[in-house]
Structure formats: structure tokens, C-alpha cells
Amino acid sequence: MAEAAHDKRINSNLLVDAFFDSLMIRYSYIDNVEPCMDYELFGKVYKTPILGAALGLHTRFHESGSLGYARGIASGGSVNFNGWIEDEELEAICAEGIPSARGVKPFADHDRIYQCIEHDEKCGAIAVCMDLDHIFDVDGRYVDAPYGKCGRQTLPDLRGYASSTSLPFILKGILTAKDAEKAVEAGAAAIIVSNHNNRFPSMIPPLAALPEIKKAVAGQIPVLVDGGIESGVEAFKAFACGADGVMVCRTLMMAFSKGGPQAVTEKLIRMTDELRGIMANTGASCVSEIRTDQVVRRDF
Ligand SMILES: Cc1cc2nc3c(=O)[nH]c(=O)nc-3n(C[C@H](O)[C@H](O)[C@H](O)COP(=O)(O)O)c2cc1C
């Protein structure tokens, strides 16, 4: 018998797993139709609502590097949101017409941030992203990485970046209504609710933070989410908790390390099929039709 996708979680984290496991899906069948998996983001339509989350250091996982990974994502019909990659890497990816963006680090040198944004716009990226949870390290000091030192980012700073470009400016690492409101005020085109793979102690699971954030954003911009999504099951639960789009990092990264670009494509297709399966059997004809009452939290 084929192994059910949801039988085994690989990238285990106690709080994130417990939250996913507490959600039960309500199935219903009458009047349902085969779902359409097309997904629109920033005016472009993709074949799947499961997006490639920010990943860096690609050559650690497969020799084909960031370009190979991007090709794998593109063949799966999705969007490739890189983490920090060098200018030349993004240029090579965009030169192939692969819908891609990169995460510009919250550098202490703000001029460098502006240069990155200008570069990404010129080279044809679809957006530019910044991971706010990478300003500080776990020891409370500013991140000092080989690619550069990070530093404080104020609301006017963020507003400056967003207004300097025609690209959608995305803020990643949002976990509170307060930061979500500031992101909207800064002119962000979307936010990513994420705990960056549990970067800090006892972090709230992203799905648990979603309701207050959705309320704060009030439909003004898309609210994307990542963290522990390994199959269509978690993707469905994320949509049911209010996500407007879901992103996957380590699950695709692990596929990449085992089988290169093709394995990334296959994993994306499989996850999309799993999501379609649940949508068909719960009565959602597209992801925007997945409703909060289609999951219920277990109290036993
Ligand atoms: C190897 C690796 C590199 C990452 N690099 C970045 C990065 O440069 N920028 C960023 O915003 N997030 C980065 N992330 C975090 C992911 O985008 C994502 O937020 C996190 O892994 C949770 O999603 P997941 O559970 O699907 O892995 C990285 C994650 C991994 C595993």
C-alpha cells in the first residue's frame, strides 16, 4: 500500500507539529467539483498555490545550486522565493525567465539594501523580500554573517525601501498583529508569517499567529505563511487557518538534496495533488474557497 503523505513528518518541531496535529479536517462531498489549482500572486497566475520558500546555500544540498533549484520549482509550476543569494545567481535564474525573487538581508548598510533592490528590479525579479527575523542573532547581537552585517530597521526605513521600487516589497518573519500593521503602513505588498524554522526559543507556530494577523491586515495585502508544511495536508490546514498562500522550504530542500531539480518538481506536484485531493473532498473548488470552518481544533 502506498504510504500516506501525512503518516510521517520529517522536520519535526514540538509546537508546530502539535498545532498541525490539533487541527481536524471536516470532509463533505455533495455538489463538489474537481478543484482548479491555479494561483494568482501579484497579477501572475501559477499552476500551484504551493510556493518555494526562501532558501539559501543551495550548493550545500545539490551541485546544481540555486539555478538547479529554481528550475525544479519552475517545472513544478511554482514561484521561487530565494533566501539570500548573490547578484549573479539571481541574474542567472531571471535570465531563464523563472519567476523568482530573493530575500535581501536587513543589512546595517542601508545603501546596500537600496542597491540590491535596484539590482533585482533591473534583472527582472518578481518581488523583493526582507527577513526581519534576521536582524538579531539568538544572543541578541546584530547578525554578522559572511555576506554582511545586519542592523536596525525602523518603520521609515522599511517605507523607504518599499517606495523605492515598483516591485512588490515583501516582509518576512511577521508573527504579531503589531508588526503586520507596521508592514502595511510601510507599504509592503505582502507579508510572510514565519518563525524562520524556530529561530528563537518557544516561538509561536505560524498558524497559531495567523488569526490576529489576518484581522490586523484586513485583506489589504496577501498573508503568506511558511513553517512545517510538508504535504498537501499541512498546506490545506494553513489555508483553512487563513493563509492566502503557503510556502515550503525544508521539504523541497530535502528532495533537492536527494534527487536534484527533478525531485523538487516531483515533490511540488505531489504536494499539489494531495492538496487538490483534500479540496475536492471538502468542497473547495479553488484555494480561496477553503474556509476556516473546514478545520476544527481537537479538544481531546
Ligand atoms: C538552509 C536554509 C536556508 C534558509 N535561508 C533563508 C534566507 O536566506 N532567508 C530567509 O528569509 N529564510 C531562510 N530560511 C528559512 C525558510 O525560508 C523558512 O522560513 C523556514 O525554513 C520554515 O519553513 P519550512 O518549515 O518549510 O522549512 C532558510 C531555511 C533553510 C533550511
PDBQT file of the ligand as one rigid body, heavy atoms in Angstrom, charges set to zero:
ROOT
HETATM    1  C1  LIG A 401      19.145  26.081   4.594  1.00  0.00    +0.000 C 
HETATM    2  C2  LIG A 401      18.133  27.149   4.830  1.00  0.00    +0.000 A 
HETATM    3  C3  LIG A 401      18.395  28.431   4.424  1.00  0.00    +0.000 A 
HETATM    4  C4  LIG A 401      17.471  29.450   4.643  1.00  0.00    +0.000 A 
HETATM    5  N1  LIG A 401      17.773  30.697   4.218  1.00  0.00    +0.000 NA
HETATM    6  C5  LIG A 401      16.870  31.680   4.390  1.00  0.00    +0.000 A 
HETATM    7  C6  LIG A 401      17.148  33.006   3.947  1.00  0.00    +0.000 A 
HETATM    8  O1  LIG A 401      18.227  33.303   3.414  1.00  0.00    +0.000 OA
HETATM    9  N2  LIG A 401      16.196  33.947   4.135  1.00  0.00    +0.000 N 
HETATM   10  C7  LIG A 401      15.000  33.665   4.727  1.00  0.00    +0.000 A 
HETATM   11  O2  LIG A 401      14.160  34.538   4.849  1.00  0.00    +0.000 OA
HETATM   12  N3  LIG A 401      14.716  32.424   5.181  1.00  0.00    +0.000 NA
HETATM   13  C8  LIG A 401      15.606  31.431   5.035  1.00  0.00    +0.000 A 
HETATM   14  N4  LIG A 401      15.323  30.179   5.501  1.00  0.00    +0.000 N 
HETATM   15  C9  LIG A 401      14.059  29.951   6.238  1.00  0.00    +0.000 C 
HETATM   16  C10 LIG A 401      12.936  29.392   5.358  1.00  0.00    +0.000 C 
HETATM   17  O3  LIG A 401      12.597  30.268   4.311  1.00  0.00    +0.000 OA
HETATM   18  C11 LIG A 401      11.659  29.090   6.141  1.00  0.00    +0.000 C 
HETATM   19  O4  LIG A 401      11.187  30.283   6.728  1.00  0.00    +0.000 OA
HETATM   20  C12 LIG A 401      11.824  28.059   7.251  1.00  0.00    +0.000 C 
HETATM   21  O5  LIG A 401      12.720  27.027   6.892  1.00  0.00    +0.000 OA
HETATM   22  C13 LIG A 401      10.471  27.444   7.636  1.00  0.00    +0.000 C 
HETATM   23  O6  LIG A 401       9.865  26.794   6.551  1.00  0.00    +0.000 OA
HETATM   24  P1  LIG A 401       9.935  25.176   6.396  1.00  0.00    +0.000 P 
HETATM   25  O7  LIG A 401       9.361  24.590   7.648  1.00  0.00    +0.000 OA
HETATM   26  O8  LIG A 401       9.103  24.873   5.177  1.00  0.00    +0.000 OA
HETATM   27  O9  LIG A 401      11.346  24.800   6.236  1.00  0.00    +0.000 OA
HETATM   28  C14 LIG A 401      16.240  29.151   5.289  1.00  0.00    +0.000 A 
HETATM   29  C15 LIG A 401      15.969  27.850   5.694  1.00  0.00    +0.000 A 
HETATM   30  C16 LIG A 401      16.888  26.844   5.481  1.00  0.00    +0.000 A 
HETATM   31  C17 LIG A 401      16.556  25.450   5.928  1.00  0.00    +0.000 C 
ENDROOT
TORSDOF 0
